[in-house]
Amino acid sequence: MKLTIGNIRITDIVLGEQSKVENSTLFVNSKELEALLLEDGNIVSVCFDVAKPGESTRITPVKDVIEPRTKVCDGDCNCDCGIFPGVVSKVGTVGKGKTHVLKGMAVVTTGKIVGFQEGIIDMSGIGAEYTPFSQTINLVLDFVPRDGLAAHDYERSLRLAGLKAANYLGDLAKNIKPDEEIVYEFLSMAEGAKKYPNLPRVGYVQMLQSQGLLHDTYVYGVDMKQSLTTMISPTEVFDGAIISGNCVSACDKNTTYHHQNNPVVTDLFARHGKDLNFMAMIITNENVYLADKERSSDWTAKLVEMLGLDGVIISQEGFGNPDTDLIMNCKKIEALGVPTVIITDEYAGRDGTSQSLADVDVSANAVVTGGNANEVITLPKMNKIIGTQEYVDVIAGGFENNVQPDGSIVVEIQAIIGATNEMGFNKMSAR
């Protein structure tokens, strides 16, 4: 599969009378976009705001972050395809043809809290150092749901609204000439093995959060908890084949933006054909019950063995219960004689002396960590709040009376979106 990504740099967002992209500026007709989003009767109203890097602005509680993209089909992909297949667009195999991206910006959704594990984006101050989304120009959608809406219905409506907004904005870029183009090509197993016979065959196992209500990840519109471990072309993730639908702790939640820009995938592509042969991407779920964990990790190891891989990278999402899935995957793959590197984060207590993972094994001897989520920091008072600070004491990482008299907020960094991301989409690690 061959995919050409065309990046169109966005340096400003302006709410105006016409939606268009012009001279690196995204103009948004908020009334037109509002009408589209209010087609969902579960949403009473939506307000639009723009948050820019360096501003004294806080966005909370953040639910999802999405990058606007669009398919630019010129006949090469042989399909009627679109971004977010099976959700916003028709079901069709993506990951090929051309995709245009509005680079440097993101759609951020906020509103009344859905689950307690939602987070904070600060556009300046110490908190901005922990989240990549302090560096994007953010179009923030602040929603008000109808009264009495059940949590899962509210989550679904806001998830779809964010995706619809990103799709609407992405389509504005169909006829814009990209500032740069990047080509990704993923060969068949047979072709890949033949082309680079002397390079180690490396695979990527991505664990997707799927532990129940408000802990969901969707692949082509299917809740991953309903799937067995399977394979996907890594180019498909660039087109929104995997989307977020969960409320795990903000620090290690993979937003839809994270999936669209998976750094493990992009880094493996960068080294493909040079010092490794990127042969496979395996996606597997994270489960609640032991039997389900055993089944999924068995299938993961089986696929690694059938593909004849020489090495595997495993990334986790979440912490605690999923630590068991992570270690099962690691242990069973290592038992095949295939070395692994696991990417995780730590909940080692505020002083860093507690056990970092809920499960461990001697086979997990090559580990990349995204940092200690229990680290405590003080976020300064911001001049502008998009959303509401009403929940900063109850979200994961917050605590009672954590808002100080001077307006600052004391939190663990697990309250910050992307602070300890387990794809490595952050600035922290350890040796």
C-alpha positions in Angstrom: 0.0 0.0 0.0 1.3 3.4 -1.0 0.1 6.6 0.6 1.2 10.2 -0.1 0.7 12.6 2.7 0.5 16.3 1.7 1.0 18.6 4.6 -0.5 22.1 4.4 0.9 24.3 7.1 -1.7 26.3 9.2 -0.3 29.3 11.0 -3.6 30.9 12.1 -7.3 30.2 12.6 -9.9 32.9 12.0 -13.6 32.6 12.7 -15.3 34.3 9.8 -18.0 34.3 7.2 -16.5 31.7 4.8 -14.8 28.4 5.5 -11.6 28.1 3.5 -7.8 27.7 3.6 -5.9 30.7 2.3 -2.3 31.8 2.7 -1.7 29.3 5.6 -4.8 30.6 7.4 -7.8 28.5 8.2 -11.0 30.5 8.0 -14.0 28.9 9.7 -17.7 29.7 9.2 -18.8 28.9 12.7 -22.5 29.1 11.9 -22.2 26.6 9.1 -20.1 24.2 11.3 -22.5 24.7 14.2 -25.5 23.7 12.0 -23.7 20.5 11.0 -22.9 19.5 14.6 -26.3 20.4 16.0 -27.9 17.8 13.7 -27.2 15.5 16.6 -30.1 16.0 18.9 -28.0 15.1 21.9 -26.1 18.4 21.6 -27.9 21.5 22.7 -25.2 24.0 21.7 -21.6 24.4 20.7 -19.3 27.4 21.1 -16.1 27.9 19.1 -12.9 29.4 20.4 -9.2 29.5 19.2 -6.3 28.7 21.5 -2.8 29.6 20.3 0.6 28.7 21.6 2.0 31.0 24.2 -1.4 32.4 25.3 -2.5 32.4 28.9 -5.2 29.9 28.1 -6.4 26.6 29.6 -8.6 24.1 27.9 -10.4 21.6 30.3 -11.9 19.0 30.5 -10.4 17.8 27.2 -12.1 14.8 25.6 -10.4 14.3 22.3 -7.9 16.0 19.9 -8.2 15.4 16.2 -6.2 16.5 13.2 -8.2 17.6 10.1 -7.3 15.4 7.0 -9.0 14.6 3.7 -8.6 12.0 1.0 -7.6 13.4 -2.4 -8.5 10.5 -4.7 -7.1 10.8 -8.2 -8.0 7.3 -9.4 -4.9 5.6 -8.0 -6.6 4.2 -4.9 -9.5 2.6 -6.8 -12.0 3.3 -4.0 -14.6 5.8 -2.8 -12.6 6.4 0.4 -12.6 9.0 3.1 -11.1 9.8 6.5 -12.4 8.0 9.5 -13.8 5.0 7.6 -16.8 3.3 9.1 -17.5 6.3 11.3 -17.8 9.5 9.3 -17.0 8.1 5.9 -18.1 4.9 4.1 -16.4 1.6 5.0 -13.5 1.3 2.6 -9.9 0.4 2.9 -7.8 3.5 3.5 -4.0 3.9 3.7 -3.4 4.4 0.0 -3.7 7.2 -2.6 -3.3 10.8 -1.3 -4.2 12.5 1.9 -4.0 16.2 2.7 -3.4 17.3 6.2 -3.9 20.7 7.9 -0.6 20.6 9.8 0.0 22.7 12.9 -3.6 22.8 14.1 -6.0 20.5 15.9 -9.7 20.2 16.8 -10.1 19.9 20.6 -13.4 18.9 22.2 -14.5 20.0 25.6 -17.7 20.4 27.7 -19.4 18.9 30.7 -17.4 16.0 32.0 -18.1 12.5 30.7 -15.8 10.4 32.9 -13.4 11.4 35.6 -10.4 10.6 33.4 -10.4 13.7 31.3 -7.6 16.3 31.1 -6.0 19.7 30.8 -4.2 21.5 28.0 -2.3 24.7 29.0 -1.1 26.9 26.2 1.6 28.4 28.3 3.4 28.0 31.6 4.9 24.8 33.0 1.8 22.7 32.0 2.5 23.6 28.3 5.8 21.8 28.6 4.0 18.5 29.2 1.6 18.4 26.3 2.2 18.5 22.5 -1.1 20.3 22.0 0.3 23.5 23.5 2.3 23.8 20.3 -0.7 23.4 17.9 -3.3 26.1 17.1 -6.4 24.7 18.5 -10.0 25.1 17.3 -11.9 24.3 20.5 -15.4 23.0 20.4 -17.2 23.6 23.8 -20.4 21.5 23.9 -23.5 21.5 26.0 -25.4 18.2 26.0 -29.2 17.8 26.5 -30.3 17.2 30.1 -30.5 13.6 31.3 -28.2 12.2 28.6 -26.5 8.9 29.6 -22.7 8.9 29.8 -22.2 6.5 26.9 -24.6 8.5 24.7 -22.9 11.7 25.6 -19.4 10.3 24.9 -20.6 8.9 21.5 -22.2 12.3 20.4 -19.1 14.3 21.4 -16.8 11.8 19.8 -18.7 11.9 16.5 -19.0 15.7 16.6 -15.2 16.1 16.9 -14.7 13.8 14.0 -17.3 15.5 11.9 -15.7 18.9 12.6 -12.3 17.6 11.6 -13.7 16.0 8.5 -15.5 19.3 7.5 -12.3 21.3 8.0 -10.1 18.7 6.3 -12.3 18.8 3.2 -11.3 22.5 2.8 -7.8 21.3 1.8 -8.7 19.0 -1.1 -7.6 21.5 -3.7 -4.8 23.2 -1.8 -1.2 22.5 -3.0 0.7 21.0 -0.1 3.8 22.6 1.4 5.4 19.2 1.5 4.7 15.7 0.5 5.8 12.5 2.2 5.4 9.1 0.6 4.9 5.9 2.7 4.9 2.5 1.1 4.1 -0.7 2.9 4.8 -3.8 0.8 3.2 -7.2 1.0 5.0 -9.7 3.4 6.5 -11.6 0.5 7.7 -8.4 -1.3 9.1 -6.9 1.9 11.0 -10.0 2.8 12.5 -10.3 -0.7 13.5 -6.6 -1.0 15.5 -6.5 2.3 16.7 -10.0 2.9 19.6 -9.0 5.1 17.8 -6.6 7.4 16.1 -7.7 10.7 12.3 -8.2 10.2 10.7 -5.9 12.8 7.0 -5.7 13.8 5.0 -3.3 15.9 2.3 -4.5 18.3 0.0 -1.6 19.3 -2.2 -2.3 22.3 -5.5 -0.5 22.1 -7.6 0.5 25.1 -10.8 -1.5 25.2 -11.7 -2.2 28.8 -15.4 -1.3 28.8 -17.7 1.7 28.9 -15.7 4.9 28.3 -12.6 2.8 27.6 -13.0 2.1 23.9 -11.0 2.3 20.8 -12.5 1.9 17.3 -11.0 0.4 14.2 -13.0 1.1 11.0 -15.9 1.9 13.4 -15.7 -1.4 15.3 -15.1 -1.4 19.0 -11.8 -3.2 19.4 -13.0 -5.2 22.3 -15.2 -7.1 19.8 -12.1 -8.1 17.7 -9.4 -10.7 18.0 -5.8 -9.6 17.6 -5.3 -8.8 13.9 -3.0 -7.0 11.4 -3.3 -3.6 9.8 -1.2 -1.7 7.3 0.5 1.1 9.2 -0.5 3.5 6.4 -4.1 3.0 7.4 -3.6 4.8 10.7 -2.7 8.0 8.9 -6.2 8.0 7.4 -8.0 7.7 10.7 -8.6 3.9 10.7 -8.1 4.0 14.5 -9.9 6.6 16.6 -10.1 7.2 20.3 -13.3 6.7 22.3 -11.9 6.4 25.8 -11.6 8.3 29.0 -8.4 6.8 30.5 -6.1 9.1 32.4 -5.3 12.1 30.3 -1.5 11.6 30.5 -1.4 8.3 28.6 -4.7 8.5 26.7 -4.1 8.1 23.0 -6.3 10.8 21.4 -7.3 10.4 17.8 -4.5 12.9 16.9 -2.0 10.5 18.5 -3.3 7.6 16.3 -3.2 9.8 13.2 0.5 10.7 13.9 1.6 7.5 15.6 5.4 8.2 16.2 6.3 4.5 16.4 4.9 4.0 12.9 6.6 7.1 11.5 9.9 6.3 13.1 9.8 2.7 11.8 9.1 4.0 8.3 12.0 6.4 8.6 14.4 3.5 9.4 12.8 1.0 7.0 15.2 -0.2 4.4 18.2 1.3 6.3 18.8 -0.7 9.4 15.5 -2.6 9.7 12.7 -4.1 7.6 9.3 -2.9 8.9 7.3 -6.0 8.2 4.1 -5.9 10.2 1.8 -3.9 12.4 -0.3 -6.0 14.8 -3.2 -4.4 16.8 -4.5 -6.1 19.9 -7.0 -5.2 22.6 -6.6 -4.7 26.4 -9.1 -6.7 28.4 -10.7 -6.9 31.8 -10.9 -10.7 32.3 -8.0 -13.1 32.5 -9.3 -15.5 29.9 -9.6 -12.6 27.4 -6.1 -11.4 28.2 -4.8 -14.9 27.6 -6.6 -15.2 24.3 -5.4 -11.9 22.9 -1.8 -12.3 23.9 -1.8 -15.9 22.6 -3.0 -14.5 19.2 -0.4 -11.7 19.3 2.5 -14.2 19.9 1.0 -16.5 17.2 1.0 -13.8 14.6 4.6 -12.8 15.5 5.7 -16.4 15.0 3.8 -16.9 11.8 5.3 -13.7 10.3 8.8 -14.8 11.3 9.7 -11.5 12.9 13.1 -10.9 14.4 12.1 -8.2 16.8 9.0 -6.5 18.1 8.1 -3.1 19.6 5.0 -3.1 21.9 3.2 0.0 23.0 0.6 0.1 25.8 -2.3 2.5 26.5 -3.4 3.1 30.1 -2.0 1.6 33.3 -2.8 -0.8 36.1 -5.0 -3.5 34.6 -3.4 -3.1 31.1 0.0 -3.7 32.6 -0.9 -7.4 32.7 -1.8 -7.4 29.0 1.5 -5.7 28.3 3.6 -8.2 30.2 1.7 -11.2 28.7 2.4 -9.9 25.2 6.1 -9.3 26.1 6.6 -12.7 27.9 4.9 -14.8 25.2 6.8 -13.1 22.3 10.1 -13.4 24.1 9.4 -17.1 24.8 9.5 -17.5 21.0 13.1 -16.2 21.0 12.0 -12.8 19.6 13.3 -9.9 21.5 10.9 -7.1 22.4 11.0 -3.5 23.5 8.0 -2.3 25.5 6.8 1.3 25.7 4.9 2.2 28.8 4.8 4.9 31.6 5.0 4.7 35.3 2.7 5.2 38.3 5.5 5.1 40.9 4.0 7.4 43.5 4.7 11.1 44.0 8.1 10.3 45.5 8.9 7.8 42.7 9.6 4.9 45.0 6.5 2.8 44.4 6.4 -0.2 42.0 6.2 1.4 38.5 4.0 -1.3 36.9 1.2 -3.5 38.3 2.8 -6.5 36.6 6.4 -7.4 35.8 8.5 -10.2 34.3 12.3 -10.7 33.8 11.7 -10.9 30.0 10.7 -7.2 30.0 14.3 -6.2 30.0 14.2 -3.5 27.3 11.8 -0.7 28.4 11.0 2.8 27.2 9.1 4.9 29.8 7.2 8.0 29.1 7.7 9.3 32.7 6.1 9.0 36.1 2.4 10.1 36.0 2.3 10.8 39.7 4.8 13.6 39.5 3.1 16.7 41.1 3.3 20.2 39.5 1.6 23.5 40.1 -0.2 25.0 37.1 -0.3 28.8 37.2 -3.6 30.7 36.9 -4.6 31.4 33.4 -6.3 34.5 32.1 -8.7 32.5 29.9 -10.5 29.2 30.5 -12.1 27.4 27.6 -14.5 24.9 29.0 -14.7 24.9 32.8 -12.3 24.3 35.8 -15.2 22.9 37.8 -13.8 19.4 37.5 -10.0 19.9 38.1 -10.3 18.4 41.6 -12.0 15.2 40.5 -10.3 14.3 37.2 -7.5 11.7 37.5 -4.5 13.5 38.9 -6.6 16.1 40.7 -7.6 16.0 44.4 -9.7 17.9 46.9 -8.8 21.5 47.5 -6.1 21.5 44.8 -7.2 25.0 43.5 -5.0 27.4 45.4 -6.1 30.9 46.7 -4.0 32.6 44.0 -5.8 30.6 41.3 -3.1 28.1 40.6 -3.8 24.4 40.5 -1.8 21.6 42.0 -2.1 18.3 40.1 -0.3 15.2 39.2 0.8 15.3 35.6 -1.6 12.5 34.8 -4.2 15.3 34.5 -2.4 16.8 31.5 -3.3 15.5 28.0 -0.4 13.5 26.6 2.1 14.1 29.4 3.4 10.5 29.6 2.1 9.1 26.3 3.0 5.5 25.7 3.7 5.9 22.0 6.5 8.2 23.1 4.6 11.3 21.8 6.0 13.4 24.7 9.3 14.9 26.0 9.9 12.7 29.0 11.7 9.4 29.4 14.4 7.9 31.6 17.5 5.7 31.4 
